Amino acid sequence: MIDKAAPNGSSALGPTTITKARPFLKWVGGKRQLLPHIRRFYPTVFGHYFEPFVGSGAVFFDLHNRGLLSGRRSTLFDDNADLIGCYLNVRDHTTQVVRNLSRLSTAHQKSPKEHYYRIRDERFNPGRRRIFRGNSPDSAGYTPSLAAMLIYLNRTGYNGLFRLNSQGLFNVPVGRYTNPRICDSENLRVVADALSRDVDIAESGFAQVLENAKQGEFVYFDPPYAPLSQTAQFTSYTAGGFTAVDQKRLQQVVIRLADRGCWVLVSNSTAPEISQLYDGNKETEAAGLRAYKVEARRAINSAPEKRGAVLEYLISNVPRNPD
C-alpha cells in the first residue's frame, strides 16, 4: 500500500527557527553517525529515491537537508505498521501528535518509570490490538494518539528499541535517562514539512521496490543487521523478525535492481553470512556491486565491553566518491 504525499506544507504549524530536519525516532542501527561514509555513495545524478527499511530516516533527511531531493520524488518503505503509522501522523496530523506528546512529556516528569509502564501496557498495547487485528497489521488505522505514544516510548525506552514479542506486543523496558527530550515540537514541524515534499510513504516489504524502481533511480537499503553474535541479535521489529532467508531474498532484490540500472546502496554488518552474500560473491560482483568495510560505533550489546567501534559493510554499485 502506498500513501501519496500530502500537499506541500499541509502539516505546518507555523514558522520555525530551524531548517534541517532531524530523525524524530531513535532506531537500532540508525545511520546519523555513519553519514560521512554513506555520503560518499550518493549518486551524482539520479531520479526517484527509494528507502525501504526507513527506520529513523537518517539518510532520507540528510539527502533532503542537502537539497539532493529537490525536484525529485521519494518513496519511504517499511513493513513495520507502527513506524509507517507514526510517519503518516507526524506528516498529516502534526498538531495533534505534538499536543499528545506534550501531555505525555509532562506526566513523565512526575513519575517516569510508573508512567512509562502505564502507557506501554494500559494504553499503547491495547490501542495497537484494537487496530492491528490478525496477522496483517495496517497502518491506516493508526491515530495521532498512538503515534505520540510510540514517540514517547521510543524516547524513554531502553536504547530506543522497537521490539515485539511472539504475541506481537511491544515489550521494551523503560530506559535509564535523567532528562530525555520527549517533545521536540520544532523538529516535528520541520520533519512534517520534509515529508510533505513529493514524498510517498508505503507500508510494504522491501521487495515492493522491484515494482517501482527504474533505471537511474536510487535505492538505499538499511535492513535489520545480521547479528555478529547472539547477544547482538535485535531484529524483532516485526513479530516475525528478519532471518538469514530474508537476507538472501534481499541480496537477490539488490542484484536485480543493479542489473536493471538502478543505483543501489546497502548497509549491513560484517557477519559471515553477509560476507558470503556480498564480499567476493561472483553474482553480486557480476552485477557491479562492491563491498566496502567502514568503521562505526554501536551501543547495542548486552555486554558493555563489546560496545564501541565495529566494522560494517556498505555495498554499492555507485562509484565511491573520494574523501
C-alpha positions as CSV (number, residue, x, y, z in Angstrom):
1,M,0.0,0.0,0.0
2,I,1.4,3.4,-1.0
3,D,0.1,6.6,0.6
4,K,0.5,9.5,-1.7
5,A,2.4,12.6,-0.5
6,A,0.4,15.3,1.3
7,P,0.3,18.7,-0.3
8,N,3.4,20.8,0.4
9,G,3.1,22.5,3.8
10,S,-0.2,20.8,4.8
11,S,1.2,19.8,8.2
12,A,2.8,23.1,9.0
13,L,2.3,24.5,12.5
14,G,3.6,28.0,11.8
15,P,7.2,29.4,11.4
16,T,10.2,27.6,12.9
17,T,13.8,28.7,13.5
18,I,15.4,25.5,12.3
19,T,15.6,24.4,8.7
20,K,17.2,21.0,8.9
21,A,15.1,18.0,9.8
22,R,16.5,15.5,12.3
23,P,15.2,12.0,12.8
24,F,12.4,12.2,15.3
25,L,12.8,8.5,16.4
26,K,15.8,6.6,17.7
27,W,16.3,3.4,15.9
28,V,18.7,0.4,16.3
29,G,21.4,0.8,13.7
30,G,20.5,4.4,13.0
31,K,22.8,6.0,10.4
32,R,23.4,9.5,11.6
33,Q,27.0,8.8,12.8
34,L,27.7,6.8,9.6
35,L,26.6,9.6,7.3
36,P,30.1,10.8,6.4
37,H,30.8,7.3,4.9
38,I,27.4,6.9,3.3
39,R,27.6,10.3,1.6
40,R,30.5,9.0,-0.5
41,F,28.0,6.7,-2.2
42,Y,25.3,9.3,-3.1
43,P,25.0,9.2,-6.9
44,T,25.9,12.4,-8.8
45,V,22.7,12.1,-10.8
46,F,19.7,10.1,-10.0
47,G,15.9,10.2,-10.4
48,H,13.3,8.9,-7.9
49,Y,14.7,8.0,-4.4
50,F,13.6,4.9,-2.6
51,E,14.3,3.9,1.0
52,P,13.0,0.5,2.2
53,F,13.6,-0.1,5.9
54,V,13.2,3.6,6.5
55,G,13.7,3.3,10.3
56,S,14.7,6.7,11.6
57,G,15.1,8.0,8.1
58,A,18.6,9.4,8.7
59,V,19.7,9.1,5.1
60,F,16.4,10.5,3.7
61,F,16.6,13.5,6.0
62,D,20.3,14.0,5.1
63,L,19.5,13.9,1.4
64,H,16.6,16.3,2.0
65,N,18.7,18.7,4.1
66,R,21.5,18.8,1.4
67,G,19.0,19.7,-1.3
68,L,19.6,16.5,-3.2
69,L,15.9,15.5,-3.3
70,S,14.7,18.9,-4.6
71,G,12.6,18.3,-7.7
72,R,12.6,14.5,-7.2
73,R,10.0,12.2,-5.7
74,S,10.9,9.9,-2.8
75,T,9.3,6.8,-1.5
76,L,9.8,5.6,2.0
77,F,9.0,1.9,2.7
78,D,8.7,-0.2,5.8
79,D,6.7,-3.3,6.8
80,N,6.6,-2.1,10.4
81,A,3.0,-0.8,10.5
82,D,3.7,1.2,13.7
83,L,6.5,3.0,12.1
84,I,4.6,3.9,9.0
85,G,1.5,4.9,11.0
86,C,3.7,7.2,13.1
87,Y,5.3,8.8,10.0
88,L,1.9,9.4,8.4
89,N,0.5,11.0,11.6
90,V,3.6,13.2,12.1
91,R,3.1,14.4,8.5
92,D,-0.6,14.7,8.3
93,H,-1.7,15.4,11.9
94,T,1.3,17.2,13.4
95,T,-0.6,19.4,15.7
96,Q,-2.5,16.5,17.4
97,V,0.7,14.5,17.7
98,V,2.6,17.4,19.3
99,R,-0.3,18.1,21.8
100,N,-0.5,14.4,22.8
101,L,3.3,14.2,23.1
102,S,3.5,17.3,25.2
103,R,1.0,15.8,27.7
104,L,2.9,12.6,27.8
105,S,6.2,14.5,28.5
106,T,4.6,16.5,31.3
107,A,3.3,13.4,33.0
108,H,6.6,11.6,32.6
109,Q,8.4,14.2,34.7
110,K,6.3,13.3,37.7
111,S,6.8,9.5,37.8
112,P,8.9,8.3,34.9
113,K,9.0,4.6,35.4
114,E,5.4,4.2,36.5
115,H,4.2,6.4,33.7
116,Y,6.2,4.5,31.1
117,Y,4.7,1.1,32.0
118,R,1.2,2.6,32.4
119,I,1.4,4.0,28.8
120,R,3.0,0.9,27.4
121,D,0.7,-1.7,29.0
122,E,-2.6,0.1,29.6
123,R,-2.8,2.3,26.6
124,F,-0.3,1.6,23.8
125,N,-0.5,-2.2,23.5
126,P,-4.3,-2.2,23.9
127,G,-4.6,0.6,21.4
128,R,-2.5,-1.4,18.9
129,R,-4.5,-4.5,19.5
130,R,-7.7,-2.7,18.5
131,I,-6.5,-1.7,15.1
132,F,-4.0,-4.5,14.3
133,R,-6.3,-7.5,14.1
134,G,-5.0,-10.8,12.9
135,N,-1.7,-11.2,11.2
136,S,-2.0,-8.3,8.8
137,P,-1.4,-5.0,10.6
138,D,-2.5,-1.9,8.7
139,S,-1.0,1.5,9.4
140,A,-4.2,3.2,8.0
141,G,-5.9,2.9,11.4
142,Y,-3.1,4.5,13.4
143,T,-4.1,7.6,15.3
144,P,-2.2,10.7,16.4
145,S,-2.5,9.4,20.0
146,L,-0.8,6.2,19.1
147,A,1.9,8.0,17.2
148,A,2.6,10.2,20.2
149,M,2.8,7.2,22.5
150,L,5.2,5.5,20.1
151,I,7.5,8.5,20.1
152,Y,7.2,8.8,23.8
153,L,8.1,5.1,24.4
154,N,10.9,5.4,21.8
155,R,12.4,8.4,23.5
156,T,12.2,6.9,27.0
157,G,12.5,3.1,26.4
158,Y,15.7,1.1,26.6
159,N,18.2,2.2,23.9
160,G,15.3,3.4,21.6
161,L,14.5,-0.2,20.7
162,F,11.3,-1.2,18.9
163,R,10.7,-4.8,19.8
164,L,7.7,-7.1,19.7
165,N,7.3,-10.4,21.5
166,S,5.8,-13.5,19.9
167,Q,2.3,-12.2,20.7
168,G,3.0,-9.0,18.8
169,L,3.2,-6.9,22.0
170,F,5.7,-4.0,22.4
171,N,7.8,-5.2,25.3
172,V,10.8,-2.9,25.6
173,P,11.6,-2.0,29.2
174,V,12.0,1.6,30.4
175,G,15.4,3.2,29.8
176,R,17.7,5.0,32.2
177,Y,17.5,8.6,31.3
178,T,17.9,11.6,33.5
179,N,16.1,14.2,31.4
180,P,15.1,12.8,28.0
181,R,13.9,15.2,25.3
182,I,10.4,13.8,24.6
183,C,8.6,16.5,22.7
184,D,10.7,18.4,20.2
185,S,7.8,20.2,18.6
186,E,10.0,22.4,16.4
187,N,11.8,19.5,14.8
188,L,8.5,17.6,14.3
189,R,7.2,20.6,12.3
190,V,10.3,20.6,10.1
191,V,10.0,16.8,9.7
192,A,6.4,17.2,8.7
193,D,7.3,19.7,6.1
194,A,10.1,17.5,4.7
195,L,7.7,14.5,4.5
196,S,5.2,16.7,2.6
197,R,7.5,17.5,-0.3
198,D,6.9,14.9,-3.0
199,V,7.2,12.0,-0.6
200,D,5.2,8.8,-0.8
201,I,5.0,6.7,2.3
202,A,4.4,2.9,1.9
203,E,3.7,0.1,4.3
204,S,5.3,-2.7,2.4
205,G,8.0,-5.2,2.4
206,F,11.4,-4.4,0.7
207,A,10.7,-6.4,-2.4
208,Q,7.9,-3.9,-3.4
209,V,10.6,-1.7,-4.7
210,L,11.0,-4.0,-7.7
211,E,7.6,-2.9,-8.8
212,N,8.6,0.7,-8.8
213,A,12.3,1.4,-9.3
214,K,13.6,2.1,-12.8
215,Q,17.0,2.7,-14.4
216,G,18.8,5.7,-13.0
217,E,16.9,5.7,-9.7
218,F,18.5,5.4,-6.3
219,V,17.6,2.8,-3.7
220,Y,19.1,2.7,-0.2
221,F,18.5,-0.4,1.9
222,D,19.2,-0.5,5.7
223,P,17.8,-3.9,6.8
224,P,18.0,-5.3,10.3
225,Y,21.6,-6.3,10.6
226,A,22.7,-9.9,10.6
227,P,24.0,-10.4,14.2
228,L,27.7,-10.6,14.8
229,S,26.8,-12.6,18.0
230,Q,23.7,-13.9,19.8
231,T,23.9,-11.0,22.3
232,A,23.8,-8.5,19.4
233,Q,20.6,-10.0,17.9
234,F,17.9,-7.3,17.9
235,T,15.9,-8.0,14.7
236,S,12.4,-8.2,16.0
237,Y,11.0,-5.0,14.5
238,T,8.0,-7.1,13.5
239,A,6.7,-10.2,15.2
240,G,8.4,-12.4,12.6
241,G,11.9,-10.9,12.8
242,F,14.4,-10.8,9.9
243,T,16.1,-14.1,9.2
244,A,19.0,-15.4,7.1
245,V,16.5,-16.3,4.4
246,D,15.3,-12.7,4.4
247,Q,18.9,-11.6,4.0
248,K,19.3,-13.8,0.9
249,R,16.0,-12.5,-0.5
250,L,17.3,-9.0,-0.1
251,Q,20.5,-9.9,-1.9
252,Q,18.5,-11.1,-4.9
253,V,16.4,-7.9,-4.9
254,V,19.6,-5.8,-4.8
255,I,21.1,-7.8,-7.7
256,R,18.0,-7.4,-9.8
257,L,17.9,-3.7,-9.2
258,A,21.6,-3.3,-10.1
259,D,21.1,-5.3,-13.3
260,R,18.2,-3.0,-14.1
261,G,20.5,0.0,-14.0
262,C,19.4,1.4,-10.6
263,W,21.9,2.9,-8.2
264,V,21.9,0.8,-5.1
265,L,23.4,1.1,-1.6
266,V,23.1,-1.4,1.2
267,S,24.2,-1.2,4.8
268,N,24.8,-4.3,6.9
269,S,27.0,-6.0,9.4
270,T,30.2,-7.9,8.6
271,A,28.7,-11.1,9.9
272,P,29.9,-14.2,8.0
273,E,26.5,-14.7,6.2
274,I,26.7,-11.2,4.8
275,S,30.3,-11.6,3.7
276,Q,29.2,-14.7,1.8
277,L,26.4,-12.8,0.1
278,Y,28.3,-9.7,-0.9
279,D,32.1,-9.8,-0.3
280,G,33.7,-11.6,-3.2
281,N,30.4,-13.2,-4.2
282,K,30.6,-13.7,-8.0
283,E,26.9,-13.0,-8.5
284,T,27.0,-9.6,-6.8
285,E,30.3,-8.7,-8.4
286,A,28.8,-9.5,-11.9
287,A,26.0,-7.0,-11.1
288,G,28.7,-4.3,-10.5
289,L,28.3,-4.4,-6.7
290,R,31.3,-3.9,-4.4
291,A,31.5,-4.4,-0.6
292,Y,33.4,-1.8,1.5
293,K,34.1,-2.0,5.2
294,V,33.7,1.1,7.2
295,E,34.1,1.8,10.9
296,A,31.0,2.6,13.0
297,R,30.2,2.9,16.7
298,R,27.4,0.7,18.1
299,A,25.9,0.6,21.6
300,I,23.5,-2.3,21.2
301,N,25.1,-5.2,23.0
302,S,24.3,-6.7,26.4
303,A,28.0,-6.9,27.2
304,P,29.3,-3.3,27.8
305,E,32.9,-4.4,27.0
306,K,31.7,-5.3,23.4
307,R,30.2,-1.9,22.6
308,G,32.2,0.6,20.6
309,A,33.9,0.6,17.2
310,V,33.0,-2.1,14.8
311,L,33.3,-2.7,11.1
312,E,30.2,-2.6,8.9
313,Y,29.6,-3.1,5.2
314,L,28.5,-0.6,2.7
315,I,27.6,-2.4,-0.5
316,S,27.0,-0.4,-3.7
317,N,27.3,-0.1,-7.5
318,V,27.8,3.7,-7.1
319,P,31.5,4.7,-7.7
320,R,32.8,5.8,-4.3
321,N,33.5,9.5,-4.1
322,P,36.9,10.5,-2.6
323,D,37.1,11.8,0.9
